Amino acid sequence: MKQHTRGLGLYFIASGTAAAVNFGSRFVYDSFFTFGTSVVLAYCTGMFVNFSLSKLFVFDARTSGRTWREFTKFIAVASLGLVVTYGVSMGAVWFFERWSFGISVELYHTLAHVAGMGAGFVANFIGHKLISFRETGLWDAFRKREK
């Protein structure tokens, strides 16, 4: 159990760092690109940072020799994490719109977003732990189909 707690803590640090890089890099990209393009580029930058830190420190896969395979799986898992984040956020907004408990729209949007981010964090951690940095056999099966 201690190992899982340590891994979750390290993943939280890696993800927090990636989120900060994502947020900060958008301002740099804004100097050269439209806002929409900057958001996409910043997201990609944060994903690369998250992958790198996760591979090196969280899942201790620095010498796996499977970086491209892990990166492909990482992106697939992160895409699913995005769906979870969006779904939980929208579900929470639906809930608050019906039972707002007298709180402002701005506050329930913030709470919904935090709930979505939290669910996405957990989904990504589980997905990366079970898929991205683990030998599953899926990659080899995919490669055999290409031949």
NORKAJO-V195529 format. One record per residue. PSI is psi in radians with two decimals (none if undefined). OMEGA is omega in radians with two decimals (none if undefined). Layout:
# NORKAJO-V195529
PSI_OMEGA + PSI_OMEGA
This chain:
# NORKAJO-V195529
-0.64_-3.13 + -0.68_3.13 + -0.71_3.12 + -0.70_3.12 + -0.74_3.11 + -0.78_3.14 + -0.72_3.12 + -0.71_3.10 + -0.77_3.10 + -0.67_3.10 + -0.68_3.10 + -0.75_3.11 + -0.79_3.13 + -0.80_-3.13 + -0.68_3.10 + -0.72_3.09 + -0.77_3.12 + -0.69_3.11 + -0.71_3.11 + -0.72_3.09 + -0.76_3.10 + -0.93_-3.11 + -0.89_-3.08 + -0.65_-3.09 + -0.43_3.11 + -0.65_3.14 + -0.63_3.09 + -0.85_3.14 + -0.57_3.12 + -0.44_3.14 + -0.35_-3.04 + -0.37_-3.02 + 2.96_3.04 + 2.88_-3.13 + -0.83_-3.12 + -0.79_3.10 + -0.69_3.12 + -0.70_3.12 + -0.77_3.14 + -0.80_3.14 + -0.70_3.12 + -0.71_3.10 + -0.79_3.11 + -0.69_3.10 + -0.81_3.11 + -0.68_3.11 + -0.74_3.12 + -0.76_3.11 + -0.78_-3.14 + -0.77_3.11 + -0.86_-3.09 + -0.86_-3.14 + -0.68_3.13 + -0.76_3.14 + -0.77_-3.05 + -0.68_-2.97 + -0.65_-3.02 + -0.89_-3.04 + 0.13_3.06 + 0.95_-3.10 + 0.51_-3.05 + -0.51_-3.09 + 0.48_-3.07 + -0.48_-3.08 + 0.22_-3.09 + 0.68_-3.02 + -0.81_-3.11 + -0.74_3.12 + -0.80_3.13 + -0.70_3.14 + -0.76_3.12 + -0.81_3.13 + -0.63_3.12 + -0.81_3.14 + -0.72_3.12 + -0.81_3.12 + -0.77_-3.13 + -0.62_3.09 + -0.71_3.07 + -0.65_3.08 + -0.61_3.08 + -0.73_3.11 + -0.74_3.11 + -0.81_-3.14 + -0.83_-3.13 + -0.81_-3.11 + -0.79_3.14 + -0.73_3.12 + -0.81_-3.12 + -0.63_3.07 + -0.70_3.11 + -0.68_3.08 + -0.79_3.10 + -0.79_3.13 + -0.88_-3.10 + -0.56_3.10 + -0.51_3.13 + -0.64_-3.12 + 1.31_-3.02 + -0.23_3.13 + 0.46_3.09 + 0.20_3.12 + 2.76_-3.09 + 2.77_3.09 + -0.73_-3.14 + -0.72_-3.13 + -0.77_-3.12 + -0.48_3.01 + -0.72_3.10 + -0.80_3.13 + -0.70_3.12 + -0.73_3.13 + -0.77_3.11 + -0.75_3.10 + -0.77_3.11 + -0.75_3.12 + -0.72_3.12 + -0.78_3.12 + -0.71_3.10 + -0.67_3.09 + -0.86_-3.13 + -0.79_3.13 + -0.76_3.12 + -0.76_3.14 + -0.85_-3.12 + -0.80_3.14 + -0.78_3.14 + -0.65_3.13 + -0.75_-3.06 + -0.42_-3.02 + -0.98_-2.93 + -0.78_-3.03 + 0.63_-3.12 + 2.52_3.09 + 1.99_-3.10 + -0.30_-3.08 + -0.24_-3.13 + -0.74_-3.11 + -0.79_3.14 + -0.71_3.10 + -0.73_3.11 + -0.79_-3.12 + -0.63_3.12 + -0.62_3.14 + -0.51_3.14 + -0.52_-3.04 + none_none
